[in-house]
Amino acid sequence: MVILNMCINWYLNNFLWVRKFGPRIEKCESSIRRQWAKWGRTLIRGRV
């Protein structure tokens, strides 16, 4: 969770560097999307 927050903060703080560090950001985004999908399934099942 802490790593996820750091990742989001890094992304927001370095948004203008997207082209330079594109691969790292994409890796970060995919992990965030995976985490959100996991939370979404948990919420749908009612297990928060």
C-alpha positions as MATLAB code, in Angstrom:
seq = 'MVILNMCINWYLNNFLWVRKFGPRIEKCESSIRRQWAKWGRTLIRGRV';
ca = [
       0.000    0.000    0.000;
       2.819    2.393    0.889;
       4.607    1.426   -2.320;
       1.408    2.072   -4.285;
       1.067    5.558   -2.757;
       4.720    6.302   -3.510;
       4.161    5.153   -7.066;
       1.129    7.435   -7.513;
       2.992   10.375   -5.964;
       5.990    9.746   -8.211;
       3.721    9.631  -11.256;
       1.970   12.894  -10.353;
       5.210   14.681   -9.442;
       6.975   13.615  -12.631;
       4.091   13.785  -15.089;
       6.109   15.916  -17.526;
       8.798   13.206  -17.662;
       6.372   10.606  -19.018;
       8.241   10.200  -22.323;
      11.625    9.848  -20.672;
      10.505    7.255  -18.102;
       7.560    5.776  -20.023;
       8.371    2.084  -19.372;
       8.665    2.588  -15.602;
       5.367    4.472  -15.464;
       3.594    1.821  -17.531;
       4.879   -0.846  -15.144;
       3.632    1.244  -12.239;
       0.219    1.804  -13.848;
      -0.269   -1.892  -14.557;
       0.410   -2.749  -10.905;
      -2.022   -0.023   -9.787;
      -4.709   -1.315  -12.176;
      -4.169   -4.859  -10.899;
      -4.547   -3.656   -7.307;
      -7.722   -1.695   -8.122;
      -9.186   -4.734   -9.902;
      -8.442   -6.821   -6.809;
     -10.119   -4.258   -4.521;
     -13.083   -4.014   -6.934;
     -13.680   -7.771   -6.855;
     -13.424   -7.739   -3.061;
     -15.969   -4.914   -2.774;
     -18.360   -6.654   -5.177;
     -18.214   -9.799   -3.052;
     -18.824   -7.715    0.062;
     -15.547   -8.639    1.752;
     -13.986   -5.275    2.531;
];
